[in-house]
Amino acid sequence: MSRDAAARTAPRLERQAAEEARGRLEHARGTRLVQLRALTETGQSADDHLMSAQRDAIERVLKEIDEAFARIEAGTYGLCLACAKPVPAERLEILPYTRHCVACRGGQAG
């Protein structure tokens, strides 16, 4: 492949990867919104600590998903926020909103 052809192909592959990431993030967001709606519709007391903890966890993931969308727009999606190395594609497929590679995640949630 010529250098010019490679230069034209790289942005196309990056756009394709970004679209795939957006799709995974949209799916993750939709799933969390359904979970949040189900928690709300149970009608249990707002004082229920388990329900509150579940709601907080879902809302935290929704925030992480929004941050991942921002990283796509900034062109930094898929880079570890701690070491700046690429996060393995397999990890991004499983946890598309992750901010860290496995080595840097330490005690963090993703």
C-alpha positions as CSV (number, residue, x, y, z in Angstrom):
1,M,0.0,0.0,0.0
2,S,1.4,3.4,-0.9
3,R,2.0,6.0,1.8
4,D,-0.9,8.2,0.4
5,A,-3.3,5.2,0.5
6,A,-2.2,4.4,4.0
7,A,-2.8,8.0,5.0
8,R,-6.3,7.9,3.6
9,T,-7.1,4.5,5.2
10,A,-5.9,5.4,8.7
11,P,-8.6,8.1,9.4
12,R,-11.3,5.8,7.9
13,L,-10.2,3.0,10.3
14,E,-10.2,5.5,13.2
15,R,-13.7,6.6,12.3
16,Q,-14.8,3.0,12.1
17,A,-13.3,2.3,15.5
18,A,-14.9,5.4,17.0
19,E,-18.3,4.3,15.6
20,E,-17.9,0.9,17.0
21,A,-17.0,2.4,20.4
22,R,-20.0,4.7,20.2
23,G,-22.3,1.7,19.5
24,R,-20.9,-0.2,22.5
25,L,-21.3,2.9,24.7
26,E,-24.9,3.5,23.5
27,H,-25.7,-0.1,24.3
28,A,-24.1,0.2,27.8
29,R,-26.0,3.5,28.4
30,G,-29.3,2.0,27.3
31,T,-28.8,-1.0,29.5
32,R,-28.1,1.2,32.6
33,L,-31.1,3.4,31.8
34,V,-33.3,0.4,31.7
35,Q,-31.9,-0.8,35.1
36,L,-32.4,2.7,36.6
37,R,-36.0,2.8,35.4
38,A,-36.6,-0.7,36.8
39,L,-35.3,0.4,40.2
40,T,-37.5,3.5,40.1
41,E,-40.6,1.5,39.2
42,T,-40.2,-1.0,42.0
43,G,-41.9,1.4,44.3
44,Q,-39.6,0.6,47.2
45,S,-38.7,3.1,49.8
46,A,-36.1,5.7,48.9
47,D,-34.6,4.9,52.3
48,D,-33.7,1.3,51.2
49,H,-29.9,1.3,51.4
50,L,-29.5,-1.5,48.8
51,M,-31.7,0.4,46.3
52,S,-29.8,3.6,47.0
53,A,-26.4,1.9,46.5
54,Q,-27.6,0.3,43.2
55,R,-28.9,3.6,42.0
56,D,-25.7,5.4,42.9
57,A,-23.6,2.7,41.1
58,I,-25.8,3.0,37.9
59,E,-25.5,6.8,37.9
60,R,-21.8,6.5,38.4
61,V,-21.5,4.3,35.3
62,L,-23.7,6.6,33.3
63,K,-21.3,9.4,34.2
64,E,-18.4,7.3,33.1
65,I,-20.2,6.5,29.8
66,D,-20.7,10.3,29.2
67,E,-17.0,10.8,29.9
68,A,-16.1,8.1,27.4
69,F,-18.2,9.8,24.7
70,A,-16.2,13.0,25.5
71,R,-12.9,11.1,25.1
72,I,-14.1,9.9,21.7
73,E,-14.8,13.5,20.6
74,A,-11.4,14.6,22.0
75,G,-9.6,11.8,20.2
76,T,-8.3,10.2,23.4
77,Y,-10.7,7.3,23.7
78,G,-8.9,4.0,24.3
79,L,-5.9,5.6,26.0
80,C,-5.3,4.9,29.7
81,L,-5.7,8.1,31.7
82,A,-2.9,7.1,34.0
83,C,-0.1,5.9,31.7
84,A,-1.4,7.2,28.3
85,K,-0.8,3.7,26.7
86,P,-3.5,2.1,24.6
87,V,-6.1,0.1,26.5
88,P,-6.4,-3.3,24.9
89,A,-9.3,-3.7,22.5
90,E,-10.6,-6.7,24.4
91,R,-10.9,-4.6,27.5
92,L,-12.7,-1.9,25.7
93,E,-15.1,-4.4,24.2
94,I,-16.0,-5.7,27.6
95,L,-15.9,-2.4,29.4
96,P,-16.3,0.3,26.8
97,Y,-16.3,3.2,29.3
98,T,-13.1,2.1,31.0
99,R,-10.6,4.9,31.8
100,H,-7.6,2.7,32.6
101,C,-5.6,-0.3,31.4
102,V,-5.6,-3.3,33.7
103,A,-2.1,-2.4,35.0
104,C,-3.1,1.1,36.1
105,R,-6.6,0.4,37.3
106,G,-5.3,-0.5,40.8
107,G,-8.2,0.0,43.2
108,Q,-10.3,2.0,40.7
109,A,-13.5,0.7,39.2
110,G,-12.4,0.8,35.6
